[in-house]
């Protein structure tokens, strides 16, 4: 399941690259529920928190989010 979630998350991150300056915490939860074999979740944290993740942008140094360590328990 972890590989499937990671693949879906990576696709989402590609979709928002250079278009959005944050990653939606709610969208990550939604992506988790779209993952085959996952029916529900509790205790979701992303980067140790429960809020959107700000990517930030600068004029010459655009930033994009990438998936790091994914742990499903």
C-alpha positions as CSV (number, residue, x, y, z in Angstrom):
1,X,0.0,0.0,0.0
2,X,2.8,2.4,0.7
3,X,4.1,2.2,-2.8
4,X,0.6,2.8,-4.2
5,X,0.1,5.8,-2.0
6,X,3.5,7.2,-2.8
7,X,2.8,6.9,-6.6
8,X,-0.6,8.7,-6.2
9,X,1.0,11.4,-4.0
10,X,3.9,11.9,-6.5
11,X,1.3,12.3,-9.3
12,X,-0.5,14.9,-7.3
13,X,2.7,16.8,-6.5
14,X,3.5,16.8,-10.2
15,X,0.1,18.2,-11.0
16,X,0.5,21.2,-8.6
17,X,4.2,21.9,-9.5
18,X,4.7,25.5,-10.4
19,X,0.9,26.1,-10.0
20,X,0.5,26.1,-6.2
21,X,2.7,27.4,-3.4
22,X,1.4,24.9,-0.9
23,X,0.5,21.2,-0.5
24,X,-3.0,20.7,0.9
25,X,-3.2,18.6,4.0
26,X,-6.8,17.7,3.1
27,X,-5.7,16.6,-0.4
28,X,-3.0,14.3,1.1
29,X,-5.8,12.7,3.2
30,X,-8.0,12.4,0.1
31,X,-5.1,10.8,-1.8
32,X,-4.6,8.4,1.0
33,X,-8.3,7.3,0.8
34,X,-7.9,6.9,-3.0
35,X,-5.2,4.3,-2.4
36,X,-6.3,0.7,-3.0
37,X,-6.6,-1.2,0.3
38,X,-7.0,1.9,2.4
39,X,-10.5,2.4,3.8
40,X,-10.0,5.0,6.5
41,X,-7.3,6.8,8.4
42,X,-6.7,8.3,11.8
43,X,-3.8,10.3,13.2
44,X,-2.6,11.7,9.8
45,X,0.4,13.9,10.1
46,X,2.5,15.5,7.4
47,X,5.9,16.8,8.2
48,X,5.0,16.3,11.9
49,X,1.9,18.5,11.6
50,X,-1.7,18.7,10.6
51,X,-1.7,21.8,8.4
52,X,-1.0,22.7,4.7
53,X,2.6,22.6,3.8
54,X,3.9,25.9,2.4
55,X,6.3,25.4,-0.5
56,X,6.9,29.1,-1.1
57,X,8.0,30.7,-4.3
58,X,10.6,33.2,-5.4
59,X,10.9,34.9,-8.8
60,X,14.0,33.0,-10.0
61,X,14.0,30.1,-7.7
62,X,10.7,28.3,-8.1
63,X,10.2,25.5,-5.6
64,X,8.3,22.3,-6.0
65,X,7.2,19.7,-3.4
66,X,8.6,16.2,-3.5
67,X,7.5,13.1,-1.5
68,X,10.0,12.2,1.2
69,X,9.7,9.4,3.6
70,X,6.2,7.8,3.6
71,X,5.2,5.7,6.6
72,X,1.9,3.9,6.8
73,X,1.2,2.1,10.0
